Amino acid sequence: MQQKRDFRRTLCAGAVIAMLAPATSFAAERVGLLECHLSGNGATVIVENQALDCAYQDDAEGATPLHYTGRLTKIGANLTINGPGELVWVVLAATRTLGPGALAGDYVGPEATVKVGVGGGGAILVGGSNNTVSLQPFNVEEGTGVGVTAGVERLALAFAPDQPPPPIHRHHVGPIGHLIATINHTQEAIEHGRLGHADLLVTHAEAALKHARESEAAEKNKHVKEGVVHLNAAIEHGRQGHAEVATKHAEQALVHFDAGLAEEHVIAAIGHTKEAIKHGEAGHAAVLVTHAEAALGHAEAGEKVKANPHIEEGITHLKEAIDHGKQGHADVATHHAKAALEHLEKAK
């Protein structure tokens, strides 16, 4: 159980910021998105010291995108994506207002899990102005660098106001993204509660509650609903200074959020598997592979959060579907995709 919890904390970008920066500089609030681009033609291998062209979009209404250039100074492994590369981080800061150039600096983080599912997390990078800025991996649409942002361990950013920033896309944070943030803050609430910091427990529990409600608004999930009940209790007891009781409720909330995250990944895996089957039946082996790989990412992320024999069987068949699809065997690949779907639906 402890080994599973430790892996989950790595996958979901758990409470690592407190170890990397002073508590007073913990980046608790989202302030915007940093989107970085690298050109690719076909397969693009992301390597260390690779240059990035980045745009920072503050969440404030009417904010103008700011231009940064970047360089990946350390990654977990060489990473391969298809087509133009896009890496996106949620920007968190200790202050709600970031001035021009505030993101400039070196960012560091612990070793990261390279392969995560769509919407999954990874290691948070801490740096910027006086180490008051944090970058949390944010996965985007398939085919544009999905899952690789979490493999970045060191990043250098420089402010480049003399040139216009690259075009920035509008990214939607779905239920999985909000659940990842919910789990991150709930873990922080627990850590502070165990240290007797009732006020900081409340701060993170409230942040977790905000994301949990956003996740519920996007898609109803019974596990998230139960987690919200315990978070509210944690906040109430935390405000009364009852750190021990509040921590127990936060721990119960975390159990429910873990289950909810696993379920959301399975739901996403089912959706992509259905698309893989549809295209496989039409003879589109390449498109089948694309959706099967996306389904595999979700299934593996869900299984790592909460083990399930049906998810494991689904993963096995998805890998077979991908292998046969890459060989152009659309019929055999479709057969395995259907077998994967059967198991994934039993895992819901």
C-alpha positions as CSV (number, residue, x, y, z in Angstrom):
1,M,0.0,0.0,0.0
2,Q,2.8,2.4,0.9
3,Q,4.6,1.7,-2.4
4,K,1.4,2.4,-4.3
5,R,0.9,5.7,-2.4
6,D,4.5,6.8,-3.1
7,F,4.1,6.1,-6.8
8,R,0.8,8.0,-6.8
9,R,2.4,11.0,-5.2
10,T,5.0,11.0,-7.9
11,L,2.4,10.6,-10.7
12,C,0.2,13.3,-9.3
13,A,2.9,15.8,-8.6
14,G,2.4,15.5,-4.9
15,A,3.8,17.5,-2.0
16,V,7.3,18.2,-3.3
17,I,7.2,22.0,-3.4
18,A,7.7,22.2,0.4
19,M,11.0,20.4,0.0
20,L,12.2,22.7,-2.8
21,A,11.2,26.1,-1.6
22,P,10.4,28.0,1.6
23,A,6.9,27.6,2.9
24,T,6.3,31.3,2.5
25,S,7.0,31.1,-1.2
26,F,4.8,28.0,-1.9
27,A,2.9,28.7,-5.2
28,A,-0.6,27.9,-4.0
29,E,-2.7,29.7,-6.7
30,R,-2.9,29.3,-10.4
31,V,-2.2,32.5,-12.2
32,G,-1.9,31.4,-15.9
33,L,-0.6,28.9,-18.5
34,L,2.9,28.7,-20.0
35,E,2.8,27.1,-23.4
36,C,6.1,26.2,-25.1
37,H,6.6,25.0,-28.7
38,L,9.3,23.1,-30.6
39,S,9.0,22.4,-34.3
40,G,8.8,18.8,-35.5
41,N,8.4,17.0,-38.7
42,G,7.1,13.5,-38.1
43,A,8.8,12.0,-35.0
44,T,10.3,14.7,-32.8
45,V,12.8,13.6,-30.1
46,I,13.0,15.9,-27.1
47,V,16.5,16.0,-25.8
48,E,18.4,18.0,-23.2
49,N,19.4,21.6,-24.1
50,Q,16.6,21.8,-26.7
51,A,15.4,25.3,-27.3
52,L,11.7,26.3,-26.7
53,D,9.6,29.3,-27.8
54,C,7.1,30.1,-25.1
55,A,4.1,32.2,-24.5
56,Y,2.8,33.0,-21.0
57,Q,-0.9,33.8,-20.8
58,D,-2.0,35.2,-17.5
59,D,-5.5,34.3,-16.3
60,A,-6.4,37.9,-15.6
61,E,-9.1,39.3,-17.9
62,G,-7.6,41.2,-20.9
63,A,-4.0,40.1,-20.1
64,T,-1.7,40.1,-23.1
65,P,0.5,37.0,-23.8
66,L,4.2,37.5,-22.9
67,H,7.1,36.0,-24.8
68,Y,9.7,33.8,-23.2
69,T,12.4,31.7,-24.7
70,G,13.4,28.5,-22.9
71,R,15.8,25.6,-22.8
72,L,15.3,22.1,-21.5
73,T,18.4,21.7,-19.3
74,K,17.5,18.2,-18.0
75,I,14.9,15.6,-18.8
76,G,14.1,12.2,-17.5
77,A,14.8,10.5,-20.8
78,N,14.7,11.2,-24.5
79,L,11.1,11.6,-25.4
80,T,9.4,11.2,-28.7
81,I,6.2,12.9,-29.9
82,N,4.5,13.1,-33.3
83,G,4.3,16.3,-35.2
84,P,4.8,19.8,-33.8
85,G,5.7,19.6,-30.1
86,E,3.7,21.5,-27.5
87,L,4.5,21.5,-23.8
88,V,2.2,23.2,-21.3
89,W,2.5,24.0,-17.7
90,V,0.0,25.5,-15.3
91,V,1.7,28.5,-13.6
92,L,1.3,28.7,-9.8
93,A,2.5,31.7,-7.8
94,A,2.7,33.0,-4.3
95,T,1.2,36.3,-5.5
96,R,-1.8,36.7,-7.7
97,T,0.0,39.4,-9.9
98,L,3.1,38.5,-11.9
99,G,5.0,41.3,-13.5
100,P,6.6,41.1,-16.9
101,G,9.6,38.8,-16.8
102,A,8.6,37.2,-13.5
103,L,8.8,33.8,-15.0
104,A,12.5,34.2,-16.0
105,G,15.0,32.0,-14.3
106,D,15.9,28.4,-13.7
107,Y,13.3,25.8,-12.7
108,V,14.2,22.5,-10.9
109,G,12.2,19.5,-9.8
110,P,12.7,15.9,-8.6
111,E,13.0,13.0,-10.9
112,A,9.7,12.7,-12.9
113,T,7.7,9.8,-14.2
114,V,8.2,10.1,-17.9
115,K,5.1,8.4,-19.1
116,V,1.8,9.5,-17.6
117,G,-1.7,9.4,-19.0
118,V,-3.6,12.2,-20.7
119,G,-4.4,14.7,-18.0
120,G,-2.1,13.1,-15.5
121,G,0.4,15.0,-13.5
122,G,4.1,14.9,-13.1
123,A,6.9,16.6,-11.1
124,I,6.3,20.3,-10.3
125,L,9.2,22.6,-11.3
126,V,10.1,25.4,-8.9
127,G,11.9,28.6,-9.8
128,G,11.4,32.0,-11.4
129,S,11.6,35.2,-9.3
130,N,13.0,34.2,-5.9
131,N,11.7,30.7,-6.3
132,T,8.1,32.0,-6.0
133,V,6.8,30.4,-9.2
134,S,5.9,26.8,-9.8
135,L,5.2,25.0,-13.1
136,Q,2.8,22.0,-12.9
137,P,2.6,19.7,-16.0
138,F,-0.6,20.1,-17.9
139,N,-1.3,17.6,-20.7
140,V,-3.1,18.7,-23.8
141,E,-4.7,17.1,-26.9
142,E,-3.2,13.9,-28.3
143,G,-0.5,14.3,-30.9
144,T,0.8,17.6,-29.4
145,G,3.2,16.4,-26.8
146,V,0.8,14.6,-24.5
147,G,2.3,13.1,-21.4
148,V,5.9,14.4,-22.0
149,T,5.8,17.6,-20.0
150,A,6.0,15.5,-16.8
151,G,9.4,14.2,-18.0
152,V,11.1,17.7,-17.8
153,E,13.2,18.0,-14.7
154,R,15.0,21.3,-15.3
155,L,14.0,24.2,-17.4
156,A,15.6,27.7,-18.0
157,L,13.4,30.6,-19.1
158,A,14.4,34.0,-20.4
159,F,12.0,37.0,-20.9
160,A,12.0,38.1,-24.6
161,P,9.8,41.3,-24.7
162,D,11.4,42.5,-28.0
163,Q,9.7,39.8,-30.0
164,P,6.1,38.7,-30.3
165,P,5.2,35.5,-28.5
166,P,4.1,32.4,-30.5
167,P,0.4,31.8,-31.0
168,I,-1.2,30.5,-27.8
169,H,-4.0,27.9,-27.7
170,R,-6.9,27.9,-25.3
171,H,-6.8,24.7,-23.2
172,H,-9.7,23.2,-21.4
173,V,-9.0,21.7,-17.9
174,G,-11.3,18.7,-17.8
175,P,-12.3,16.6,-14.8
176,I,-9.0,14.7,-14.8
177,G,-7.0,17.9,-14.7
178,H,-9.0,19.3,-11.8
179,L,-8.8,16.0,-9.9
180,I,-5.0,16.0,-10.3
181,A,-5.0,19.5,-8.7
182,T,-7.4,18.3,-6.1
183,I,-5.2,15.5,-5.1
184,N,-2.1,17.7,-5.0
185,H,-3.7,20.2,-2.6
186,T,-5.2,17.4,-0.5
187,Q,-1.8,15.8,-0.1
188,E,-0.4,19.2,1.0
189,A,-3.3,19.7,3.4
190,I,-2.5,16.3,5.0
191,E,1.3,17.1,5.2
192,H,0.6,20.4,7.0
193,G,-2.1,18.8,9.2
194,R,0.4,16.2,10.4
195,L,2.7,19.0,11.4
196,G,0.0,20.7,13.3
197,H,-0.3,23.6,10.8
198,A,-4.1,23.9,10.9
199,D,-4.1,27.2,9.0
200,L,-2.1,25.8,6.1
201,L,-4.2,22.7,6.1
202,V,-7.3,24.9,5.6
203,T,-5.6,26.8,2.8
204,H,-4.8,23.7,0.8
205,A,-8.1,22.0,1.6
206,E,-10.0,25.1,0.3
207,A,-7.9,25.0,-2.9
208,A,-8.6,21.3,-3.3
209,L,-12.3,21.9,-2.7
210,K,-12.4,24.5,-5.5
211,H,-10.8,22.0,-8.0
212,A,-13.0,19.2,-6.8
213,R,-16.1,21.2,-7.5
214,E,-14.9,22.1,-10.9
215,S,-14.3,18.4,-11.6
216,E,-17.8,17.6,-10.4
217,A,-19.2,20.3,-12.6
218,A,-17.5,18.8,-15.6
219,E,-18.5,15.2,-14.9
220,K,-20.4,13.7,-11.9
221,N,-18.4,11.2,-10.0
222,K,-19.6,9.5,-6.8
223,H,-16.1,9.2,-5.4
224,V,-15.4,12.9,-5.8
225,K,-18.7,13.7,-4.2
226,E,-17.7,11.7,-1.1
227,G,-14.3,13.3,-1.1
228,V,-15.9,16.8,-1.1
229,V,-17.9,15.9,2.1
230,H,-14.7,15.0,3.9
231,L,-12.9,18.1,2.6
232,N,-15.6,20.3,4.0
233,A,-15.3,18.5,7.3
234,A,-11.5,19.0,7.2
235,I,-11.9,22.7,6.5
236,E,-14.4,23.1,9.4
237,H,-12.2,21.4,11.9
238,G,-9.1,23.1,10.6
239,R,-10.7,26.5,11.2
240,Q,-11.3,25.5,14.8
241,G,-7.7,24.5,15.2
242,H,-8.4,20.8,15.3
243,A,-5.5,19.8,13.1
244,E,-5.6,16.1,14.0
245,V,-9.3,15.6,13.3
246,A,-9.0,17.8,10.1
247,T,-6.1,15.6,8.9
248,K,-8.1,12.4,9.3
249,H,-10.9,13.9,7.2
250,A,-8.4,15.0,4.5
251,E,-7.0,11.5,4.4
252,Q,-10.4,10.1,3.9
253,A,-11.0,12.6,1.1
254,L,-7.8,11.6,-0.6
255,V,-8.9,7.9,-0.7
256,H,-12.1,9.0,-2.5
257,F,-10.2,11.3,-4.9
258,D,-7.8,8.5,-5.8
259,A,-10.7,6.3,-6.6
260,G,-12.3,9.1,-8.6
261,L,-9.2,9.8,-10.6
262,A,-8.8,6.1,-11.5
263,E,-12.4,6.0,-12.6
264,E,-12.0,9.1,-14.8
265,H,-8.9,7.6,-16.5
266,V,-10.9,4.4,-17.2
267,I,-13.8,6.4,-18.7
268,A,-11.3,8.3,-20.9
269,A,-9.6,5.0,-21.9
270,I,-13.0,3.5,-22.9
271,G,-13.8,6.5,-25.1
272,H,-10.5,6.3,-27.0
273,T,-10.9,2.5,-27.3
274,K,-14.3,2.9,-28.9
275,E,-12.8,5.4,-31.3
276,A,-10.0,2.9,-32.1
277,I,-12.5,0.2,-32.8
278,K,-14.5,2.5,-35.1
279,H,-11.5,3.4,-37.2
280,G,-10.2,-0.2,-37.1
281,E,-13.4,-1.5,-38.6
282,A,-13.1,1.1,-41.3
283,G,-9.5,-0.1,-42.0
284,H,-7.8,3.0,-40.7
285,A,-5.0,1.2,-38.9
286,A,-2.9,4.4,-38.2
287,V,-5.8,6.2,-36.6
288,L,-6.6,3.1,-34.6
289,V,-3.1,3.2,-33.2
290,T,-3.4,6.9,-32.3
291,H,-6.6,6.3,-30.2
292,A,-5.3,3.0,-28.8
293,E,-2.1,4.7,-27.6
294,A,-4.2,7.5,-25.9
295,A,-6.4,4.8,-24.3
296,L,-3.3,3.0,-23.1
297,G,-2.0,6.1,-21.5
298,H,-5.2,6.6,-19.6
299,A,-5.5,2.9,-18.6
300,E,-1.9,2.8,-17.3
301,A,-2.4,5.9,-15.3
302,G,-5.7,4.6,-13.8
303,E,-4.1,1.2,-13.0
304,K,-1.2,2.9,-11.2
305,V,-3.5,5.0,-9.1
306,K,-5.7,2.0,-8.2
307,A,-4.8,-1.6,-9.3
308,N,-7.6,-3.6,-11.1
309,P,-7.2,-6.9,-12.9
310,H,-9.6,-5.8,-15.6
311,I,-7.5,-2.7,-16.3
312,E,-4.4,-4.9,-16.5
313,E,-6.1,-7.1,-19.1
314,G,-7.3,-4.1,-21.0
315,I,-3.7,-2.8,-21.1
316,T,-2.4,-6.1,-22.4
317,H,-5.0,-6.0,-25.3
318,L,-4.4,-2.4,-26.0
319,K,-0.7,-3.1,-26.5
320,E,-1.5,-5.9,-28.9
321,A,-3.8,-3.6,-30.8
322,I,-1.1,-1.0,-31.1
323,D,1.5,-3.5,-32.2
324,H,-0.8,-5.0,-34.9
325,G,-2.1,-1.6,-35.9
326,K,1.5,-0.4,-36.6
327,Q,2.0,-3.4,-38.8
328,G,-1.2,-2.5,-40.8
329,H,-3.2,-5.4,-39.4
330,A,-6.4,-3.4,-38.8
331,D,-8.6,-6.5,-38.4
332,V,-6.4,-8.1,-35.7
333,A,-5.8,-4.8,-34.0
334,T,-9.6,-4.2,-33.9
335,H,-10.1,-7.6,-32.3
336,H,-7.7,-6.8,-29.5
337,A,-9.3,-3.3,-29.1
338,K,-12.7,-4.9,-28.6
339,A,-11.2,-7.3,-26.0
340,A,-9.7,-4.3,-24.2
341,L,-13.0,-2.5,-24.3
342,E,-14.7,-5.5,-22.7
343,H,-12.3,-5.5,-19.8
344,L,-12.2,-1.7,-19.3
345,E,-16.0,-1.5,-19.1
346,K,-15.9,-4.1,-16.3
347,A,-13.4,-2.0,-14.4
348,K,-15.7,1.0,-14.2
